[in-house]
Amino acid sequence: MVAFADRSGSEPTPTERFERLLELPPSAKLVYRVLQEDAPMTQRQLREDALLPARTTRDALAKLKERGLVEEKLYVQDARKRLYDPLPVDEPEDVPL
């Protein structure tokens, strides 16, 4: 029997993350860009900085988490909230977000 190794259980590379980011809607790209500039942030901070409605921000974060582009952490000051931190992407110079 021949077994093939797959990358399904491993972490995506920064280049793979960038490719995943390109497939997302503009709102998710905006949320990711805001996180890159001032992370970690709570959902409320993100919503205020990105000037997006709460529902759009939640949806964008869900898509980013689903594709392994952000990390969700416990907000120690208020356990009901979470902090979001972007995972690094390998962004080619000739491809704008």
N, C-alpha and C positions, 0 to 999 in steps of 0.2 A: 504494500500500500504506500502510495506517495502522498506526503502531506505538503501543502503549500503554505507558506507564511503570508499572512495578510496584515495590513496596517489598521484593521478595524478597531483594535483595542488600544492602539498607541496614540500619543498626542500628535496632532497635525503640525506640520512644519510651518514656520512663518509665511512661506510662499503659498502653501495650501490655504492658510487663513486668509491671505490677501485675495485669493481667487474666490473664496466663499463670500468675502465681503463685497466683491464686485457684483455678486448675484442678488444682493439684498436691495430692498426699496430705499429711496432717498432718505426717509425718516430714520432708518436704522443706520445708514451711513453718517448722518448728522449726529446722532447720539454717540456713535463710536468716535467721531472726530472731537466732539466736546469732551468725552472721557479722556482722549489722548492729551488734551491740553491741561486738564485739571483733575486728574483722578487721584484717589478714589472719591466717588460721589454717591450720595443717596439718590433715590428716584426723584425726590422733590427738587434737589439741587440740579439734577439733570434737566428736569422739566423747565425750571426757571431759566437756566442758561441756554437751552436749545429753543426756548419759546414755543414749546409744543404742548398740546393738551395731554392730560394724564393718561388717557386711554392709548394715545399714539405712542407715548413714551413707554408704557408697559408692553405694548405690542413689539416695539423695536427692541427692547431689552430681551424679551422672550426669544425673538428671532436670533439675536446675537448670542445668547446663552446656548440655544439649540445647536448652533453651528460652531460652538467652541471658540467664540471670539471675545467673550468677556468672562470674568471670574466674579462670582458672587460671594461676598464675605459677610460675616455677622458684624453689625454696627454695635460696638460695645456700649456706647452711651445710651442706646435704646434698642433692646433686643427685638422689638417689633419691626425694625427697619433693617435694610441690607445696604452694604456698600458695593459698588460695582467698579471693577478695574479692568481696563482693556488688556488683552494678551497681545504680545508684539506681532506685527505683520511685516513681511518683507516687501516693501512698496517700491516697485521700479520707478525710476525718475520720470520716465516718459508716459506713465499711465496715471492721470489725475483721478482722485476719488470723487 
